[in-house]
Amino acid sequence: MPKSDTPVALFFADSHLDHHNWSNRPTLCGDSVHSFSFLADKACELEVPMIGAGDLIDVRRPEPYVIGKLRDSLDNLQSCGIPFYYIQGQHELDRDNPWLQAVHPHTTHINKSTIELRGVKIYGLDWTAVDNLSAEIKAIPSDTDVFVCHQVWHEFMGDMAYEGHLADAAVEHIFTGDFHENSEIFADPYSSGDSKSAFVISPGSTNMRKITEPAKKYYYVLYDNMFWESYLIPTRYVLRYEVYTALDLENVAADIEVQLSTVVRKHNEDNNLPPNLCKPIVHVKYSDDVVDTWSCLNSVCDGVAHIFYKVITAQVEEAMSEAQREVQALVSAGPTECLKVLLDEESELYKFGLALLQSENPADLLLDVREARGLLCD
């Protein structure tokens, strides 16, 4: 189905607004606020509302720089007459006084509420603890066209660690934050027995949060015939290499120099990137038995690229015992799985530990328990 000529809204997620994402690289900064500013400009250009699906701010107590940049973009939207709607993710979650409401009056929190844009009904839900998620999903109005959410879904994370199933939401279109990779899937048929599947969009983060994330970042525009189209966000360029031999090292060093003077330069010019985003990231995986890899590539990238390394040590990997592999797999599976190994699932201690892991406010839960057991002083 081709898109119509009438856009409804611009959707994005996981902007994680901050100043320095890479704490040990102080000059590698500005990516998150640049992406957010670009999206605000694009919403003004398209003359459509902007809708954020959670984790728009990276921490619950953002620094003044972040608030200033956020206000600049919201001022821009307000001057253009463009509404800004949002839900909260885990990172900025505050049930009583959402940050964006406090920062700027030109914001609308759509948690557990519906907005209608050009006949499209859009329902929002803040990140929700596991204990309450099923009930909140069942409470989604039946006439909802688009469900905007922010959760760890089974459909993206598998059995490793998840909070709920997308298929439980009987909505034909779902736009979800949290998963930092761009993905479009069809969830299994609704649990209600409807033969249709939900079309699910994870836009991914608007800027690279970890070196292992995909470099390309996206936002989406929804059109009034329910057609979704993804568009690239202009971001910092990323080069990736692997070095296993001395010849690999020689070739990689030469290629980096060529890429910096051709592809990277053109990318920066075509996307009109600000100076602080013109220095690319170079990510290199290299074998520890290739001599001088670090010093060679540091020399090539000095002052012109941010370089990240991952050392591959074949001997260590081969020597890892089966027991170590099991422990590593368990840790990767997350704290809930670890808890199952440590404690009997029927025990009160296990249930308490699970409640702590799933709670939105662990400190309050601990306080309640201490009070119930008479451990608090007057």
Secondary structure, DSSP 8 states (H G I E B T S, - for coil): ----S-EEEEEE----B-S-SSTT-TTS--HHHHHHHHHHHHHHHHT--EEEES--BSSSS--HHHHHHHHHHHHHHHHHT--EEEE--TTT--SSS-HHHHH-SS-EE-BTEEEEETTEEEEE-----HHHHHHHHHTS-TT-SEEEEE--BHHHHTTSS-SB-GGGS--SEEEEES--S-EEEE----TT--S---EEEE---SS--STTS-S-EEEEEEETTS-EEEEEE----EEEEEE-SHHHHHHHHHHHHHHHHTHHHHHHHHTT--GGGSS-EEEEEEETTSTTHHHHHHHHHTTT-EEEEEEE-HHHHHH--HHHHHHHHHHHH-HHHHHHHHS-TTSHHHHHHHHHHH-S-HHHHHHHHHHHTT----
